[in-house]
Amino acid sequence: MSGLLTPQRTEGDWVLEMPAEMARALGVAEGSLAVLHVEAGKIEVEVLMPSPEMERAASRLHEKYKDAFAELKRLGD
């Protein structure tokens, strides 16, 4: 394997950005996210594909809270 993926922890799940090769193998859009759900000794995966609506929503939120995000980054997240 050429590199390791580092999932980010959320509330009860882990999220990782799927490499382009993995997205192609699954037939999903590049930039998709894999959400790993752990329950009863099993891992289930949910694929979240990017959409123009989500991109616009994320851009609006980023613009609205960019000062707060910058302060969080300055403080070390």
All heavy atoms as a GROMACS GRO file, in nm:
protein
  590
    1MET      N    1   0.086  -0.116   0.000
    1MET     CA    2   0.000   0.000   0.000
    1MET      C    3   0.091   0.123   0.000
    1MET      O    4   0.185   0.132   0.075
    1MET     CB    5  -0.090  -0.004   0.123
    1MET     CG    6  -0.188   0.108   0.126
    1MET     SD    7  -0.343   0.082   0.216
    1MET     CE    8  -0.299   0.026   0.376
    2SER      N    9   0.057   0.220  -0.087
    2SER     CA   10   0.144   0.336  -0.102
    2SER      C   11   0.135   0.434   0.014
    2SER      O   12   0.225   0.512   0.037
    2SER     CB   13   0.112   0.407  -0.233
    2SER     OG   14  -0.021   0.453  -0.232
    3GLY      N   15   0.025   0.436   0.086
    3GLY     CA   16   0.010   0.528   0.198
    3GLY      C   17  -0.101   0.482   0.289
    3GLY      O   18  -0.181   0.396   0.253
    4LEU      N   19  -0.104   0.537   0.408
    4LEU     CA   20  -0.208   0.502   0.503
    4LEU      C   21  -0.315   0.609   0.507
    4LEU      O   22  -0.286   0.727   0.487
    4LEU     CB   23  -0.148   0.486   0.642
    4LEU     CG   24  -0.047   0.373   0.658
    4LEU    CD1   25   0.012   0.376   0.799
    4LEU    CD2   26  -0.112   0.239   0.634
    5LEU      N   27  -0.437   0.568   0.532
    5LEU     CA   28  -0.548   0.661   0.547
    5LEU      C   29  -0.571   0.683   0.696
    5LEU      O   30  -0.566   0.588   0.774
    5LEU     CB   31  -0.675   0.604   0.484
    5LEU     CG   32  -0.665   0.567   0.337
    5LEU    CD1   33  -0.793   0.498   0.291
    5LEU    CD2   34  -0.639   0.690   0.254
    6THR      N   35  -0.598   0.804   0.736
    6THR     CA   36  -0.625   0.833   0.876
    6THR      C   37  -0.768   0.880   0.891
    6THR      O   38  -0.800   0.994   0.857
    6THR     CB   39  -0.529   0.942   0.928
    6THR    OG1   40  -0.395   0.900   0.905
    6THR    CG2   41  -0.550   0.965   1.077
    7PRO      N   42  -0.856   0.792   0.939
    7PRO     CA   43  -0.995   0.833   0.961
    7PRO      C   44  -1.004   0.937   1.072
    7PRO      O   45  -0.924   0.937   1.165
    7PRO     CB   46  -1.066   0.705   1.004
    7PRO     CG   47  -0.972   0.594   0.974
    7PRO     CD   48  -0.835   0.653   0.972
    8GLN      N   49  -1.100   1.026   1.060
    8GLN     CA   50  -1.126   1.127   1.163
    8GLN      C   51  -1.243   1.080   1.248
    8GLN      O   52  -1.345   1.039   1.196
    8GLN     CB   53  -1.160   1.262   1.097
    8GLN     CG   54  -1.048   1.315   1.010
    8GLN     CD   55  -0.920   1.339   1.087
    8GLN    OE1   56  -0.920   1.405   1.190
    8GLN    NE2   57  -0.811   1.284   1.038
    9ARG      N   58  -1.228   1.087   1.378
    9ARG     CA   59  -1.330   1.042   1.473
    9ARG      C   60  -1.442   1.145   1.480
    9ARG      O   61  -1.418   1.264   1.487
    9ARG     CB   62  -1.268   1.024   1.610
    9ARG     CG   63  -1.364   0.976   1.716
    9ARG     CD   64  -1.371   0.826   1.714
    9ARG     NE   65  -1.425   0.776   1.840
    9ARG     CZ   66  -1.536   0.706   1.847
    9ARG    NH1   67  -1.603   0.676   1.738
    9ARG    NH2   68  -1.579   0.661   1.962
   10THR      N   69  -1.566   1.097   1.476
   10THR     CA   70  -1.682   1.181   1.501
   10THR      C   71  -1.756   1.117   1.618
   10THR      O   72  -1.703   1.027   1.682
   10THR     CB   73  -1.775   1.189   1.377
   10THR    OG1   74  -1.827   1.059   1.349
   10THR    CG2   75  -1.700   1.241   1.256
   11GLU      N   76  -1.878   1.157   1.642
   11GLU     CA   77  -1.955   1.097   1.753
   11GLU      C   78  -1.992   0.953   1.719
   11GLU      O   79  -2.090   0.928   1.652
   11GLU     CB   80  -2.081   1.178   1.780
   11GLU     CG   81  -2.053   1.312   1.840
   11GLU     CD   82  -2.180   1.386   1.875
   11GLU    OE1   83  -2.282   1.321   1.907
   11GLU    OE2   84  -2.178   1.509   1.870
   12GLY      N   85  -1.912   0.859   1.763
   12GLY     CA   86  -1.943   0.718   1.744
   12GLY      C   87  -1.901   0.658   1.611
   12GLY      O   88  -1.914   0.539   1.590
   13ASP      N   89  -1.851   0.739   1.518
   13ASP     CA   90  -1.813   0.690   1.386
   13ASP      C   91  -1.676   0.744   1.350
   13ASP      O   92  -1.619   0.827   1.419
   13ASP     CB   93  -1.914   0.737   1.280
   13ASP     CG   94  -2.054   0.687   1.305
   13ASP    OD1   95  -2.071   0.570   1.340
   13ASP    OD2   96  -2.149   0.767   1.290
   14TRP      N   97  -1.624   0.696   1.238
   14TRP     CA   98  -1.502   0.748   1.181
   14TRP      C   99  -1.531   0.785   1.036
   14TRP      O  100  -1.606   0.715   0.967
   14TRP     CB  101  -1.390   0.644   1.185
   14TRP     CG  102  -1.335   0.621   1.322
   14TRP    CD1  103  -1.225   0.681   1.375
   14TRP    CD2  104  -1.386   0.533   1.422
   14TRP    NE1  105  -1.205   0.636   1.503
   14TRP    CE2  106  -1.303   0.544   1.534
   14TRP    CE3  107  -1.493   0.446   1.428
   14TRP    CZ2  108  -1.323   0.472   1.650
   14TRP    CZ3  109  -1.515   0.374   1.543
   14TRP    CH2  110  -1.431   0.387   1.652
   15VAL      N  111  -1.469   0.893   0.990
   15VAL     CA  112  -1.489   0.939   0.852
   15VAL      C  113  -1.354   0.949   0.785
   15VAL      O  114  -1.257   0.997   0.843
   15VAL     CB  115  -1.557   1.078   0.851
   15VAL    CG1  116  -1.574   1.128   0.708
   15VAL    CG2  117  -1.691   1.073   0.923
   16LEU      N  118  -1.348   0.902   0.661
   16LEU     CA  119  -1.226   0.918   0.583
   16LEU      C  120  -1.261   0.954   0.440
   16LEU      O  121  -1.364   0.913   0.387
   16LEU     CB  122  -1.136   0.795   0.589
   16LEU     CG  123  -1.185   0.662   0.532
   16LEU    CD1  124  -1.147   0.650   0.387
   16LEU    CD2  125  -1.124   0.550   0.610
   17GLU      N  126  -1.176   1.036   0.381
   17GLU     CA  127  -1.193   1.070   0.241
   17GLU      C  128  -1.140   0.954   0.158
   17GLU      O  129  -1.028   0.907   0.178
   17GLU     CB  130  -1.116   1.198   0.206
   17GLU     CG  131  -1.147   1.246   0.067
   17GLU     CD  132  -1.087   1.383   0.038
   17GLU    OE1  133  -1.056   1.456   0.133
   17GLU    OE2  134  -1.071   1.414  -0.080
   18MET      N  135  -1.224   0.905   0.069
   18MET     CA  136  -1.186   0.789  -0.011
   18MET      C  137  -1.085   0.829  -0.117
   18MET      O  138  -1.104   0.928  -0.187
   18MET     CB  139  -1.310   0.730  -0.080
   18MET     CG  140  -1.413   0.677   0.017
   18MET     SD  141  -1.566   0.627  -0.065
   18MET     CE  142  -1.509   0.487  -0.157
   19PRO      N  143  -0.976   0.754  -0.131
   19PRO     CA  144  -0.882   0.780  -0.240
   19PRO      C  145  -0.952   0.760  -0.374
   19PRO      O  146  -1.049   0.684  -0.384
   19PRO     CB  147  -0.773   0.675  -0.220
   19PRO     CG  148  -0.791   0.623  -0.083
   19PRO     CD  149  -0.935   0.642  -0.046
   20ALA      N  150  -0.904   0.830  -0.476
   20ALA     CA  151  -0.966   0.822  -0.609
   20ALA      C  152  -0.976   0.678  -0.658
   20ALA      O  153  -1.078   0.637  -0.715
   20ALA     CB  154  -0.887   0.907  -0.708
   21GLU      N  155  -0.872   0.598  -0.634
   21GLU     CA  156  -0.872   0.459  -0.679
   21GLU      C  157  -0.984   0.378  -0.613
   21GLU      O  158  -1.051   0.298  -0.676
   21GLU     CB  159  -0.736   0.396  -0.648
   21GLU     CG  160  -0.722   0.253  -0.698
   21GLU     CD  161  -0.584   0.197  -0.668
   21GLU    OE1  162  -0.495   0.269  -0.623
   21GLU    OE2  163  -0.568   0.075  -0.692
   22MET      N  164  -1.007   0.402  -0.484
   22MET     CA  165  -1.114   0.333  -0.412
   22MET      C  166  -1.251   0.377  -0.466
   22MET      O  167  -1.339   0.294  -0.486
   22MET     CB  168  -1.106   0.361  -0.262
   22MET     CG  169  -1.209   0.286  -0.179
   22MET     SD  170  -1.209   0.334  -0.004
   22MET     CE  171  -1.050   0.271   0.049
   23ALA      N  172  -1.267   0.507  -0.488
   23ALA     CA  173  -1.393   0.558  -0.541
   23ALA      C  174  -1.422   0.497  -0.677
   23ALA      O  175  -1.536   0.454  -0.704
   23ALA     CB  176  -1.389   0.711  -0.551
   24ARG      N  177  -1.321   0.489  -0.762
   24ARG     CA  178  -1.341   0.428  -0.895
   24ARG      C  179  -1.378   0.281  -0.882
   24ARG      O  180  -1.466   0.231  -0.952
   24ARG     CB  181  -1.214   0.443  -0.980
   24ARG     CG  182  -1.197   0.582  -1.038
   24ARG     CD  183  -1.087   0.586  -1.144
   24ARG     NE  184  -0.956   0.550  -1.091
   24ARG     CZ  185  -0.872   0.635  -1.034
   24ARG    NH1  186  -0.904   0.761  -1.021
   24ARG    NH2  187  -0.755   0.593  -0.989
   25ALA      N  188  -1.313   0.209  -0.791
   25ALA     CA  189  -1.342   0.066  -0.773
   25ALA      C  190  -1.486   0.044  -0.728
   25ALA      O  191  -1.549  -0.055  -0.764
   25ALA     CB  192  -1.245   0.005  -0.672
   26LEU      N  193  -1.540   0.138  -0.650
   26LEU     CA  194  -1.677   0.128  -0.602
   26LEU      C  195  -1.778   0.191  -0.697
   26LEU      O  196  -1.898   0.178  -0.678
   26LEU     CB  197  -1.690   0.195  -0.465
   26LEU     CG  198  -1.620   0.123  -0.351
   26LEU    CD1  199  -1.620   0.212  -0.227
   26LEU    CD2  200  -1.689  -0.009  -0.322
   27GLY      N  201  -1.728   0.262  -0.798
   27GLY     CA  202  -1.818   0.327  -0.893
   27GLY      C  203  -1.888   0.448  -0.834
   27GLY      O  204  -2.002   0.477  -0.870
   28VAL      N  205  -1.820   0.519  -0.744
   28VAL     CA  206  -1.878   0.640  -0.684
   28VAL      C  207  -1.793   0.760  -0.723
   28VAL      O  208  -1.682   0.746  -0.773
   28VAL     CB  209  -1.890   0.629  -0.530
   28VAL    CG1  210  -1.980   0.514  -0.491
   28VAL    CG2  211  -1.753   0.613  -0.465
   29ALA      N  212  -1.845   0.879  -0.699
   29ALA     CA  213  -1.775   1.002  -0.737
   29ALA      C  214  -1.647   1.020  -0.656
   29ALA      O  215  -1.643   0.988  -0.538
   29ALA     CB  216  -1.867   1.122  -0.715
   30GLU      N  217  -1.544   1.072  -0.725
   30GLU     CA  218  -1.422   1.108  -0.653
   30GLU      C  219  -1.456   1.218  -0.553
   30GLU      O  220  -1.542   1.301  -0.578
   30GLU     CB  221  -1.314   1.154  -0.750
   30GLU     CG  222  -1.259   1.039  -0.830
   30GLU     CD  223  -1.137   1.078  -0.912
   30GLU    OE1  224  -1.066   1.172  -0.874
   30GLU    OE2  225  -1.115   1.012  -1.015
   31GLY      N  226  -1.393   1.217  -0.438
   31GLY     CA  227  -1.424   1.312  -0.333
   31GLY      C  228  -1.528   1.260  -0.236
   31GLY      O  229  -1.566   1.330  -0.143
   32SER      N  230  -1.574   1.136  -0.258
   32SER     CA  231  -1.672   1.077  -0.168
   32SER      C  232  -1.607   1.047  -0.033
   32SER      O  233  -1.486   1.029  -0.024
   32SER     CB  234  -1.728   0.946  -0.226
   32SER     OG  235  -1.805   0.972  -0.341
   33LEU      N  236  -1.689   1.042   0.069
   33LEU     CA  237  -1.643   1.010   0.203
   33LEU      C  238  -1.695   0.872   0.243
   33LEU      O  239  -1.805   0.834   0.204
   33LEU     CB  240  -1.694   1.112   0.305
   33LEU     CG  241  -1.653   1.257   0.282
   33LEU    CD1  242  -1.723   1.347   0.382
   33LEU    CD2  243  -1.503   1.273   0.291
   34ALA      N  244  -1.616   0.799   0.320
   34ALA     CA  245  -1.660   0.672   0.377
   34ALA      C  246  -1.681   0.694   0.527
   34ALA      O  247  -1.591   0.742   0.596
   34ALA     CB  248  -1.556   0.563   0.354
   35VAL      N  249  -1.801   0.665   0.573
   35VAL     CA  250  -1.831   0.676   0.716
   35VAL      C  251  -1.834   0.535   0.772
   35VAL      O  252  -1.911   0.450   0.726
   35VAL     CB  253  -1.968   0.746   0.739
   35VAL    CG1  254  -1.994   0.758   0.889
   35VAL    CG2  255  -1.970   0.882   0.672
   36LEU      N  256  -1.747   0.507   0.868
   36LEU     CA  257  -1.736   0.374   0.927
   36LEU      C  258  -1.817   0.370   1.056
   36LEU      O  259  -1.791   0.447   1.148
   36LEU     CB  260  -1.590   0.341   0.956
   36LEU     CG  261  -1.493   0.359   0.839
   36LEU    CD1  262  -1.350   0.336   0.887
   36LEU    CD2  263  -1.528   0.269   0.725
   37HIS      N  264  -1.916   0.282   1.060
   37HIS     CA  265  -1.999   0.263   1.179
   37HIS      C  266  -1.956   0.131   1.244
   37HIS      O  267  -1.949   0.028   1.176
   37HIS     CB  268  -2.147   0.251   1.143
   37HIS     CG  269  -2.199   0.364   1.061
   37HIS    ND1  270  -2.232   0.486   1.115
   37HIS    CD2  271  -2.225   0.373   0.928
   37HIS    CE1  272  -2.276   0.565   1.018
   37HIS    NE2  273  -2.272   0.500   0.905
   38VAL      N  274  -1.927   0.133   1.373
   38VAL     CA  275  -1.884   0.013   1.445
   38VAL      C  276  -1.995  -0.028   1.540
   38VAL      O  277  -2.041   0.052   1.622
   38VAL     CB  278  -1.754   0.038   1.523
   38VAL    CG1  279  -1.713  -0.085   1.601
   38VAL    CG2  280  -1.643   0.083   1.428
   39GLU      N  281  -2.039  -0.154   1.526
   39GLU     CA  282  -2.144  -0.204   1.614
   39GLU      C  283  -2.138  -0.356   1.620
   39GLU      O  284  -2.126  -0.423   1.518
   39GLU     CB  285  -2.282  -0.161   1.563
   39GLU     CG  286  -2.394  -0.192   1.660
   39GLU     CD  287  -2.527  -0.135   1.613
   39GLU    OE1  288  -2.531  -0.026   1.556
   39GLU    OE2  289  -2.628  -0.206   1.634
   40ALA      N  290  -2.146  -0.408   1.740
   40ALA     CA  291  -2.150  -0.553   1.764
   40ALA      C  292  -2.036  -0.626   1.694
   40ALA      O  293  -2.056  -0.731   1.634
   40ALA     CB  294  -2.286  -0.609   1.721
   41GLY      N  295  -1.916  -0.569   1.702
   41GLY     CA  296  -1.799  -0.635   1.645
   41GLY      C  297  -1.790  -0.630   1.494
   41GLY      O  298  -1.710  -0.701   1.434
   42LYS      N  299  -1.872  -0.548   1.430
   42LYS     CA  300  -1.870  -0.537   1.284
   42LYS      C  301  -1.851  -0.391   1.244
   42LYS      O  302  -1.886  -0.300   1.318
   42LYS     CB  303  -2.002  -0.586   1.224
   42LYS     CG  304  -2.027  -0.733   1.245
   42LYS     CD  305  -2.157  -0.774   1.180
   42LYS     CE  306  -2.183  -0.922   1.204
   42LYS     NZ  307  -2.307  -0.965   1.142
   43ILE      N  308  -1.797  -0.373   1.125
   43ILE     CA  309  -1.784  -0.239   1.068
   43ILE      C  310  -1.874  -0.230   0.947
   43ILE      O  311  -1.866  -0.314   0.857
   43ILE     CB  312  -1.638  -0.209   1.025
   43ILE    CG1  313  -1.545  -0.211   1.146
   43ILE    CG2  314  -1.631  -0.075   0.952
   43ILE    CD1  315  -1.399  -0.195   1.110
   44GLU      N  316  -1.962  -0.131   0.948
   44GLU     CA  317  -2.046  -0.104   0.832
   44GLU      C  318  -1.998   0.028   0.771
   44GLU      O  319  -1.957   0.118   0.844
   44GLU     CB  320  -2.193  -0.094   0.872
   44GLU     CG  321  -2.249  -0.225   0.921
   44GLU     CD  322  -2.398  -0.215   0.952
   44GLU    OE1  323  -2.460  -0.112   0.922
   44GLU    OE2  324  -2.450  -0.312   1.008
   45VAL      N  325  -2.006   0.038   0.640
   45VAL     CA  326  -1.958   0.157   0.571
   45VAL      C  327  -2.074   0.223   0.497
   45VAL      O  328  -2.149   0.158   0.426
   45VAL     CB  329  -1.846   0.122   0.470
   45VAL    CG1  330  -1.799   0.247   0.397
   45VAL    CG2  331  -1.731   0.054   0.540
   46GLU      N  332  -2.085   0.354   0.515
   46GLU     CA  333  -2.182   0.435   0.442
   46GLU      C  334  -2.101   0.530   0.354
   46GLU      O  335  -2.006   0.593   0.400
   46GLU     CB  336  -2.268   0.514   0.540
   46GLU     CG  337  -2.368   0.604   0.475
   46GLU     CD  338  -2.448   0.682   0.578
   46GLU    OE1  339  -2.426   0.666   0.699
   46GLU    OE2  340  -2.532   0.762   0.536
   47VAL      N  341  -2.135   0.539   0.226
   47VAL     CA  342  -2.065   0.627   0.134
   47VAL      C  343  -2.145   0.755   0.116
   47VAL      O  344  -2.264   0.750   0.084
   47VAL     CB  345  -2.042   0.558  -0.003
   47VAL    CG1  346  -1.976   0.655  -0.101
   47VAL    CG2  347  -1.958   0.432   0.013
   48LEU      N  348  -2.080   0.867   0.142
   48LEU     CA  349  -2.141   0.998   0.122
   48LEU      C  350  -2.075   1.062   0.000
   48LEU      O  351  -1.955   1.090   0.002
   48LEU     CB  352  -2.122   1.087   0.244
   48LEU     CG  353  -2.178   1.036   0.375
   48LEU    CD1  354  -2.146   1.134   0.487
   48LEU    CD2  355  -2.327   1.013   0.365
   49MET      N  356  -2.153   1.081  -0.105
   49MET     CA  357  -2.100   1.139  -0.228
   49MET      C  358  -2.117   1.290  -0.227
   49MET      O  359  -2.216   1.341  -0.174
   49MET     CB  360  -2.168   1.077  -0.349
   49MET     CG  361  -2.134   0.930  -0.367
   49MET     SD  362  -2.202   0.858  -0.516
   49MET     CE  363  -2.368   0.826  -0.462
   50PRO      N  364  -2.022   1.360  -0.287
   50PRO     CA  365  -2.033   1.506  -0.292
   50PRO      C  366  -2.150   1.547  -0.382
   50PRO      O  367  -2.186   1.475  -0.474
   50PRO     CB  368  -1.899   1.550  -0.352
   50PRO     CG  369  -1.850   1.432  -0.427
   50PRO     CD  370  -1.904   1.311  -0.355
   51SER      N  371  -2.210   1.661  -0.349
   51SER     CA  372  -2.317   1.712  -0.433
   51SER      C  373  -2.302   1.864  -0.441
   51SER      O  374  -2.250   1.926  -0.348
   51SER     CB  375  -2.454   1.677  -0.375
   51SER     OG  376  -2.480   1.752  -0.260
   52PRO      N  377  -2.349   1.924  -0.549
   52PRO     CA  378  -2.340   2.070  -0.561
   52PRO      C  379  -2.411   2.142  -0.446
   52PRO      O  380  -2.362   2.244  -0.397
   52PRO     CB  381  -2.408   2.101  -0.694
   52PRO     CG  382  -2.398   1.973  -0.773
   52PRO     CD  383  -2.404   1.864  -0.671
   53GLU      N  384  -2.524   2.089  -0.400
   53GLU     CA  385  -2.598   2.152  -0.291
   53GLU      C  386  -2.515   2.152  -0.162
   53GLU      O  387  -2.511   2.251  -0.089
   53GLU     CB  388  -2.732   2.082  -0.266
   53GLU     CG  389  -2.829   2.090  -0.381
   53GLU     CD  390  -2.806   1.984  -0.487
   53GLU    OE1  391  -2.738   1.882  -0.459
   53GLU    OE2  392  -2.853   2.003  -0.599
   54MET      N  393  -2.450   2.039  -0.134
   54MET     CA  394  -2.369   2.030  -0.012
   54MET      C  395  -2.246   2.121  -0.023
   54MET      O  396  -2.206   2.182   0.075
   54MET     CB  397  -2.327   1.886   0.014
   54MET     CG  398  -2.443   1.796   0.054
   54MET     SD  399  -2.531   1.854   0.200
   54MET     CE  400  -2.411   1.824   0.326
   55GLU      N  401  -2.188   2.129  -0.142
   55GLU     CA  402  -2.073   2.218  -0.161
   55GLU      C  403  -2.113   2.363  -0.134
   55GLU      O  404  -2.042   2.436  -0.067
   55GLU     CB  405  -2.019   2.205  -0.304
   55GLU     CG  406  -1.953   2.073  -0.334
   55GLU     CD  407  -1.817   2.060  -0.271
   55GLU    OE1  408  -1.749   2.162  -0.246
   55GLU    OE2  409  -1.776   1.945  -0.246
   56ARG      N  410  -2.230   2.404  -0.185
   56ARG     CA  411  -2.277   2.542  -0.163
   56ARG      C  412  -2.305   2.565  -0.014
   56ARG      O  413  -2.270   2.670   0.040
   56ARG     CB  414  -2.401   2.570  -0.248
   56ARG     CG  415  -2.369   2.591  -0.395
   56ARG     CD  416  -2.488   2.645  -0.472
   56ARG     NE  417  -2.600   2.553  -0.477
   56ARG     CZ  418  -2.616   2.457  -0.568
   56ARG    NH1  419  -2.524   2.440  -0.661
   56ARG    NH2  420  -2.721   2.378  -0.566
   57ALA      N  421  -2.368   2.468   0.050
   57ALA     CA  422  -2.399   2.481   0.194
   57ALA      C  423  -2.270   2.492   0.275
   57ALA      O  424  -2.259   2.576   0.366
   57ALA     CB  425  -2.483   2.363   0.241
   58ALA      N  426  -2.172   2.409   0.243
   58ALA     CA  427  -2.045   2.414   0.316
   58ALA      C  428  -1.975   2.548   0.293
   58ALA      O  429  -1.918   2.606   0.386
   58ALA     CB  430  -1.955   2.298   0.271
   59SER      N  431  -1.980   2.598   0.171
   59SER     CA  432  -1.918   2.728   0.142
   59SER      C  433  -1.986   2.841   0.219
   59SER      O  434  -1.919   2.929   0.273
   59SER     CB  435  -1.925   2.757  -0.008
   59SER     OG  436  -1.842   2.669  -0.078
   60ARG      N  437  -2.120   2.838   0.226
   60ARG     CA  438  -2.193   2.939   0.302
   60ARG      C  439  -2.156   2.934   0.450
   60ARG      O  440  -2.132   3.038   0.514
   60ARG     CB  441  -2.345   2.922   0.286
   60ARG     CG  442  -2.400   2.975   0.156
   60ARG     CD  443  -2.552   2.983   0.158
   60ARG     NE  444  -2.618   2.860   0.198
   60ARG     CZ  445  -2.655   2.762   0.118
   60ARG    NH1  446  -2.634   2.771  -0.011
   60ARG    NH2  447  -2.714   2.654   0.165
   61LEU      N  448  -2.151   2.811   0.507
   61LEU     CA  449  -2.115   2.798   0.648
   61LEU      C  450  -1.972   2.844   0.674
   61LEU      O  451  -1.944   2.911   0.773
   61LEU     CB  452  -2.133   2.654   0.694
   61LEU     CG  453  -2.277   2.610   0.714
   61LEU    CD1  454  -2.283   2.460   0.738
   61LEU    CD2  455  -2.340   2.684   0.830
   62HIS      N  456  -1.883   2.808   0.584
   62HIS     CA  457  -1.744   2.849   0.601
   62HIS      C  458  -1.732   3.001   0.598
   62HIS      O  459  -1.664   3.061   0.681
   62HIS     CB  460  -1.655   2.787   0.494
   62HIS     CG  461  -1.512   2.826   0.509
   62HIS    ND1  462  -1.456   2.930   0.440
   62HIS    CD2  463  -1.415   2.777   0.589
   62HIS    CE1  464  -1.331   2.944   0.475
   62HIS    NE2  465  -1.303   2.853   0.566
   63GLU      N  466  -1.801   3.063   0.502
   63GLU     CA  467  -1.796   3.209   0.492
   63GLU      C  468  -1.853   3.275   0.617
   63GLU      O  469  -1.796   3.369   0.671
   63GLU     CB  470  -1.872   3.256   0.368
   63GLU     CG  471  -1.862   3.405   0.342
   63GLU     CD  472  -1.720   3.453   0.318
   63GLU    OE1  473  -1.637   3.377   0.265
   63GLU    OE2  474  -1.691   3.569   0.354
   64LYS      N  475  -1.964   3.222   0.666
   64LYS     CA  476  -2.031   3.279   0.782
   64LYS      C  477  -1.945   3.268   0.909
   64LYS      O  478  -1.942   3.360   0.990
   64LYS     CB  479  -2.165   3.210   0.804
   64LYS     CG  480  -2.247   3.266   0.918
   64LYS     CD  481  -2.383   3.201   0.926
   64LYS     CE  482  -2.467   3.260   1.037
   64LYS     NZ  483  -2.601   3.201   1.042
   65TYR      N  484  -1.875   3.156   0.925
   65TYR     CA  485  -1.801   3.129   1.048
   65TYR      C  486  -1.649   3.129   1.029
   65TYR      O  487  -1.576   3.076   1.112
   65TYR     CB  488  -1.845   2.995   1.108
   65TYR     CG  489  -1.990   2.996   1.150
   65TYR    CD1  490  -2.085   2.924   1.078
   65TYR    CD2  491  -2.033   3.070   1.260
   65TYR    CE1  492  -2.219   2.925   1.115
   65TYR    CE2  493  -2.166   3.072   1.297
   65TYR     CZ  494  -2.258   2.999   1.225
   65TYR     OH  495  -2.390   3.001   1.262
   66LYS      N  496  -1.601   3.191   0.920
   66LYS     CA  497  -1.457   3.181   0.892
   66LYS      C  498  -1.372   3.240   1.003
   66LYS      O  499  -1.264   3.189   1.032
   66LYS     CB  500  -1.425   3.243   0.756
   66LYS     CG  501  -1.442   3.391   0.746
   66LYS     CD  502  -1.409   3.439   0.607
   66LYS     CE  503  -1.439   3.588   0.594
   66LYS     NZ  504  -1.417   3.631   0.458
   67ASP      N  505  -1.419   3.347   1.069
   67ASP     CA  506  -1.341   3.403   1.179
   67ASP      C  507  -1.331   3.306   1.296
   67ASP      O  508  -1.225   3.290   1.357
   67ASP     CB  509  -1.402   3.536   1.226
   67ASP     CG  510  -1.390   3.645   1.120
   67ASP    OD1  511  -1.302   3.634   1.032
   67ASP    OD2  512  -1.469   3.741   1.126
   68ALA      N  513  -1.442   3.238   1.326
   68ALA     CA  514  -1.440   3.138   1.434
   68ALA      C  515  -1.349   3.021   1.399
   68ALA      O  516  -1.273   2.973   1.483
   68ALA     CB  517  -1.581   3.088   1.462
   69PHE      N  518  -1.354   2.978   1.272
   69PHE     CA  519  -1.267   2.868   1.229
   69PHE      C  520  -1.121   2.908   1.238
   69PHE      O  521  -1.036   2.829   1.281
   69PHE     CB  522  -1.301   2.823   1.086
   69PHE     CG  523  -1.436   2.761   1.072
   69PHE    CD1  524  -1.513   2.782   0.959
   69PHE    CD2  525  -1.490   2.680   1.171
   69PHE    CE1  526  -1.638   2.725   0.944
   69PHE    CE2  527  -1.615   2.622   1.157
   69PHE     CZ  528  -1.689   2.644   1.043
   70ALA      N  529  -1.090   3.031   1.199
   70ALA     CA  530  -0.952   3.080   1.207
   70ALA      C  531  -0.904   3.083   1.353
   70ALA      O  532  -0.791   3.046   1.382
   70ALA     CB  533  -0.941   3.218   1.143
   71GLU      N  534  -0.991   3.127   1.443
   71GLU     CA  535  -0.954   3.130   1.584
   71GLU      C  536  -0.933   2.990   1.639
   71GLU      O  537  -0.839   2.965   1.716
   71GLU     CB  538  -1.063   3.205   1.665
   71GLU     CG  539  -1.032   3.217   1.812
   71GLU     CD  540  -0.912   3.302   1.846
   71GLU    OE1  541  -0.852   3.366   1.756
   71GLU    OE2  542  -0.874   3.305   1.964
   72LEU      N  543  -1.020   2.895   1.601
   72LEU     CA  544  -1.001   2.756   1.644
   72LEU      C  545  -0.868   2.702   1.594
   72LEU      O  546  -0.796   2.634   1.668
   72LEU     CB  547  -1.115   2.670   1.592
   72LEU     CG  548  -1.249   2.688   1.664
   72LEU    CD1  549  -1.359   2.614   1.588
   72LEU    CD2  550  -1.240   2.639   1.807
   73LYS      N  551  -0.835   2.732   1.470
   73LYS     CA  552  -0.708   2.684   1.414
   73LYS      C  553  -0.591   2.748   1.490
   73LYS      O  554  -0.494   2.680   1.524
   73LYS     CB  555  -0.700   2.716   1.266
   73LYS     CG  556  -0.578   2.660   1.199
   73LYS     CD  557  -0.610   2.631   1.055
   73LYS     CE  558  -0.505   2.548   0.989
   73LYS     NZ  559  -0.516   2.408   1.020
   74ARG      N  560  -0.604   2.877   1.520
   74ARG     CA  561  -0.498   2.946   1.595
   74ARG      C  562  -0.479   2.882   1.732
   74ARG      O  563  -0.366   2.866   1.780
   74ARG     CB  564  -0.534   3.094   1.611
   74ARG     CG  565  -0.422   3.177   1.673
   74ARG     CD  566  -0.467   3.319   1.701
   74ARG     NE  567  -0.559   3.327   1.813
   74ARG     CZ  568  -0.525   3.320   1.942
   74ARG    NH1  569  -0.400   3.300   1.975
   74ARG    NH2  570  -0.615   3.329   2.037
   75LEU      N  571  -0.589   2.840   1.794
   75LEU     CA  572  -0.582   2.779   1.927
   75LEU      C  573  -0.542   2.632   1.923
   75LEU      O  574  -0.525   2.570   2.027
   75LEU     CB  575  -0.716   2.794   1.999
   75LEU     CG  576  -0.758   2.937   2.032
   75LEU    CD1  577  -0.901   2.942   2.083
   75LEU    CD2  578  -0.662   2.999   2.132
   76GLY      N  579  -0.534   2.576   1.804
   76GLY     CA  580  -0.495   2.436   1.790
   76GLY      C  581  -0.612   2.343   1.778
   76GLY      O  582  -0.606   2.229   1.819
   77ASP      N  583  -0.720   2.391   1.721
   77ASP     CA  584  -0.843   2.315   1.700
   77ASP      C  585  -0.887   2.256   1.831
   77ASP      O  586  -0.950   2.163   1.849
   77ASP     CB  587  -0.826   2.209   1.592
   77ASP     CG  588  -0.807   2.274   1.455
   77ASP    OD1  589  -0.869   2.379   1.431
   77ASP    OD2  590  -0.731   2.220   1.374
   0.00000   0.00000   0.00000
